[in-house]
Amino acid sequence: MKTTLIAGALALAAVSAASAEAATTAAPADRFDLAVTVDDLPVHGPLPKGTSWSAIARSHIATLKGHGVPEAWGFVNAKRLAEQPDSAAALDIWRGAGYPLGNHSATHLGLSAAASLQAWQDDVVAGEAPLAARMDKRDWHVLRYPFLDAGGESARHDQAAAWLKARGYRIADVSIGFDDWAYSDTYARCLDKGDRAAIASMKAGYFQRVDQVVARTRALSQRVYGRMIPQVLLTHMGAWSADTLPEVLARLDAAGARYVTLDRAQADAAYREPSPRAGNGALMERRAQDARIVLGGLPAVDPVTPLDGLCR
């Protein structure tokens, strides 16, 4: 089971070769910049039997390095370190690979759900110590809002944004994701039961959705900006994500992705447009709402296949 889970790490040479071949399939006009970000370090979802959070981190890194990803910000929930002390090694492995760590709040607390603005601020501050301890002299003041919840259009949103700016934070936005988080619980159950047929079915549906999301993203970007803007991918530090990431990146390679840093992607003017809900939700949908751009007629994306009944 552990060997299956970290197949990307064990087959790195094959992954790299497949990536290079796939990348040539996209026409130059179809290529686009993409920054990779990973939420919920060091722990996302259940840990299947026979593996470890360190193995999952190594699998992510092997896949990312194999596809030439120069940087992947990992956003940390510090509370998980206390809950699962063995998971701390995953953060050290991430840093050992040269990838940076940012703040995802200590307990993954959404701004709107917090009892008060102060409670949310305290949660952000509580997430800082593991970052400062591991980032050496590199600036770690990058925040990914939990649940992409920046408070909507509200006084709390504005107050939180001003507080973050004063504390030196910049925001990691999101423009593309594949809902990998939705598969985590079911995948762990199916692995523990050894139900390979169920896992294969899940993967088939998931990879189809990846292609659909990429097609919709292209059309959405053209609708909102008149061009394909640089993208910021959101994925998660979980067992499902580790297992599927090699194929996800191969499909992104084939679609024309060129991997860049987060700063490079967010240097684009699209990420600097003002919004009363900056940081809330996904970038392009937010901009469309702000500008009252109608999004009808875009390529469809299938809903996530019902998973709760699998492998019970």
N, C-alpha and C positions, 0 to 999 in steps of 0.2 A: 504493500500500500504506500509506504513512504517513497519507494522507488518510483511508483506511478506519479505521485504528487509532485515530485521535483524533477520530472522528466525534462523540463526545459533546461535545468542546470546540467543534467547528465548528458544531454544531447546538444550542447552549445554550438559545436562546430556545424552540425546539421541545420540548426536554427539560423545561424549566420548565413550559410549558403542559400537557404530558402529565402531569407530576407533580401539578399542581394539580387537573386533572380526575380523575385516578385516586384521589387522596386523599379525594374526596367520596364514593367508592363504599362506604367502610366505615362501618357504623353506629357511633354514638358509643360504644356498649358494647363494640365490638370494638377500639377504638383502644388503643394501647400505646406506651410510651416505648421508644426504641431509641437507643443510642449506637453510633457507627461507629468502628471501629479498623482500622488498616491495618498489617500486619506486613511485615517484610523490606524496609524502605527502605534504600538507594535502589535495590536490585536484587533482583528475584525472577524466577527462571527465565531462559530464553534471551531474548536481544534479537533480535527479527525484523529482517530486512534492511529498510533504508529508514526506520527510526525511531530514537529515542534515549530514554534514561531520562528526560530532561527532558520530552520530548513525552508520555511515559506519565504522569509526575507532573502535567503540566498537564491531561491528560484526566481523571484522577481528580478534580482540584480543580474543574474546570468542572462535572463531574457532581454532585459533592457540594454545591457552591454552588448549582447549579441546582435541587436538591431541598431547599434550606434547611437543610442540615446545619450546625449552628452550630460544631461542633468535631469534629475527627477526629485522634486521636492516631496518629502514625506511629512505629512501633517500628523502631529502626535496628540493623543489623549493621555495625559500623564497619569490619570487615575488607574489605567490598566497596569501600570508598573507596580502599583501596590497590590492590585488584585491578583496579578500573575507575575511574581518577581522574576521567573525564568525568562519572561519575554523581553527583559531589558537588553539581553544580548542582541536582539533583532535591531535595536537602534544603533548599537555599536557596529554591527555588520553593515548597516546602511551607511554610516559615516565612514567606515573603513573602505567602502567602495567609492568614496568621494562625493556621494550624494548628500544634499543638505536636508536639514530638519526644520520645520516650521510649526506654528501653534494651531491646534484645532480645538482649543480649550481643554481644561483638565478632564471634564466629564461629558464632553460632547453635548453641551447645553445650547439649545437654540435661543437666540436673542429674544424672540417673541414669547417663548415659553418660560423665560427666567422670571422669578418672583419680583425682581426689580432690576433696574439698570446696574445698580451696585453689585447685586449678586452675580450678574453676568460678568462684570468687570473683574470681580474677585476670582471667578472661574478661569478667565483668561490669564490672570497673573499667576494662579496656581499651576498653570501649564508651562510656565517659563523655565523653571529650574532645570529640567532634563535637557532643554535646548541649550541653555547657557553652558551647561557642563560638557556638552559634546561638540559644540560648534566652534570651539577655539576662538579665533579672532574674527570669524566670519559672521556677518550680520544675520541673525535668525529671526528678525522681526517681520515675518511674513505670516499672515493669518488666513486660514480658510474657515469661513463661517460654517459652523455645524449645521447640517441640513440645508445649507445655502440660505439660511434664515438671517437676514440682516435687518429684520424689523419692519420690512415693507416701507411704505411711505408714512412715516410717523416721526414724532419728536424723539422717540427712543432711538430710531435709526440715526437721526442726525447727531444726537448726543453721543452715541456709541462711536460713530465715525470720527467725530472731533476728538474724542478721548483716545482712540487708536492712533490717530495722526500725531497727537501730542506725545504719545508714548513711543513713536518711531515706527509704527507698523505700516506696512503696505498690504493690500488685499490680493490674494490669489483668486482670480475670477475663474469661471468655468464656462466653456462653450459647447462641449461635447462629452457624452458619457453613454454607457451601454447598460446601465442598471445592474451592474455585476453584483451589487449588494443584495439584490432580491433573491439570488440563487444560493447564498451562503449556507443557510440552515439546512435546506433540502440536500445540497451536495454532501454535507457532512453526514447526514443520516444515510444517504445512499452508499457512501464510501464505507461506513461502518457496517452496513448490511451486505456489502459486496454486490450491490445491484448495478452491474455494469451497463445493462440495457437501459435502465432509467437514466444513468449519467450520459450515455450516448445520445439519448433522445433530448435531454436538456441541452447538450452542446449543439446539436443540430439546430434547434430553435434559437439558441443564443447567437450563434454565428450568422444565421439568417438575419436576425435583428441588427447585428453589427453592420452588415452591408446596407440594410435599410436606413439605419441612422446616418451612415456616411452619405448616402444619396440625399437624404432629407437635409443634412447639414449644408451640403453644397447649394441646394436650391434655396434654403433659408438665407444663407449668406448673400446669395445673389439678389434675393428679394429685398433684404434689409439694407445692404451696403453697395449693391451693384458689382460685387467682386467676392472672391473667396478670401476672407480674412484669415490671419493666423489663428489657429485653434488651440485651446487649452483642454486637455483630456483629463477627466476625473475617473480614477479607478481606486481600488481599495486593497489593503494589506490582509487578504484572506486566502483561504485554501482554494476556493473556486477560482479566484482571480489569478492565483499563481498557476493553476493548471491550464487555464484558458488563455492567458496572456500571450504565449507564443503565437497562437493562431490569430488572435486579435491584432497583434502588431504585424503579422504577415499580411493580413487583409488591409491594414492601413498602409503598409509599404506598397502593396499593389495599387491602392487608390491614389498614391502619389505623395504620401506624408514624408516630409523632411524634418527630422527631429531637431529642435532648438531649445534654448533655455527659456524659462518662464519670463525673464526680463525681456528677452528678444521678442517673444510673442506679444507681450503686453506693452511693448513700445509702439505697437501699431495704434493709429489714431482711434480705431474702434473701441479700444480699451480706455481711452481718455475722455470719451464723451460724457458730459455730466448727466446725472440721473438722480431724481429724488429718492430712488431705491437702489443706489449703487451697491453692488455686492449681493443683492437679493436675487435668488434664482439664477437661471442661466443667462449669459450675456445677450445673445441675439434675440431671444424671446423678450427679454426685458426692454431692449432697444425698440423692438417692434411695438410693444405696448406703449412706451413713452412717445413714439412718433406716430401712433395710431395707424400702423401699417397692417393691412389685412393679410393674413397668412393662409387663406383658403387655397386649396389646389396643390399644396406641396406634396411630395411623395409621402406615402403612408408608412408608419412603423407599426408592426404588429404588437399588441400588448404582450406583456410577459406571460408565458404559458402558466396556467394554474399549477402551483407546486406543492401546496400544503398537503395534498393527499398522497404524494409519492413517498415510497419507502417507509411507510408506517408499520 
